[in-house]
Amino acid sequence: MHEASGTGRVAVEAARAYAGATADISTPTKLAGGAMHDSWAVDATRGNETRELVVRVSPAGRADHEKTQREFEALRVAFARGIRCPEPLLVGECVTGEDYLVMARVAGDTNPRLIIGDGRHASARPRMIEQLAEDLAEIHRITPLDVAAAPGIRSPEVGEDPLRFERRLAEDAYRLQVLNPHPAIEWAFRWIDREIERLEPPNRDHCLVHGDFRIGNMLYDEQGLTSILDWEGVHIGDTDEDIAWLCTRVWRFGRNDLEAGGIASREAWLSAYERARGRTVDRSRVAAWEVLQNIRWAQITMMQARAHLDGQTVRHELAAIGRRTAETELEILRLAGVEERVARAG
């Protein structure tokens, strides 16, 4: 094995912590993706047994060990229930400030462009939307009690409308990250408030929410879904949050005619979830969630830009993401019907 450095060194240390001091650890290979973390493919061999691993490393300064432990606990429960996700093997923290999550490696591709537009995956797309619905329905059957061991897991109060709760958190995050005035977002918060007052609150218990359920966080092959990745945003809330996040415009990767991740229409996605979950989805509440989720993405673009501009994590990718706030504001206005009202007035 060649000497590794930086987060690659941490990946080797984590693989050895899992496999044992005498294990043979391969040279780590950097995996694509991950603006905030680095992921490494590593093989650990003991005797005649080789385990293919992925080690996700959060660099010092951006590590959040409690969040990584929450993700580990959620994965542990999900994997035990047969949900397509990596098997979690070890979670840890380095004395140098990094933290890591060791998982079993799952075959598949995450490139959104292939699943959306490649001809070889044409038959996988309709199959995948059904598989996503099936697994998301199973995720939503996980109760707060099932993940009570997850440290500091975010949750609304019992009986509180999760849409109201998450709207409040979204504005807090927005105020913290905002770099310039954004009147469209300020207006959208008020629009959501009116929708919350108008809509019936959900008559169901809170459940586990993946928190980043979207194309780009899914492994797939030509047969469809192989694994759901990136559970770091897991929390307690309402099913509609995950349902709407898959429809957020940024995760369509240019296929805006197919609102559900660029692979299916919004209605096909909602219907697939209804079949898997055995209950009706309130389209009006999902629409309100979708506006909020676009605000959430706008806030993330601001956060990424600030991380780059402040010198905390200087990466061109973060700077480029930071320039996408305006397109998200336009989508928020579209979803809230402003564009349609302006056209009628004209």
Secondary structure, DSSP 8 states (H G I E B T S, - for coil): -----HHHHHHHHHHHHHH-TT-EE---EE-S--SS-EEEEEEEEETTEEEEEEEEEE-TTT--HHHHHHHHHHHHHHHHTT-SS--EEEEEE-TTS-EEEEEE----B--HHHHHH-GGGTTHHHHHHHHHHHHHHHHTT--TGGGTTSTT-----TT--HHHHHHHHHHHHHHHH--S--HHHHHHHHHHHHHHHHS----S--EEE-S--STTSEEEETTEEEEE---TT-EEE-HHHHHHHTT-GGGGTT-TTSTBTTTB-HHHHHHHHHHHHTS---HHHHHHHHHHHHHHHHHHHHHHHHHHHTTSS--HHHHHHHTTHHHHHHHHHHHTTHHHHHHHH-
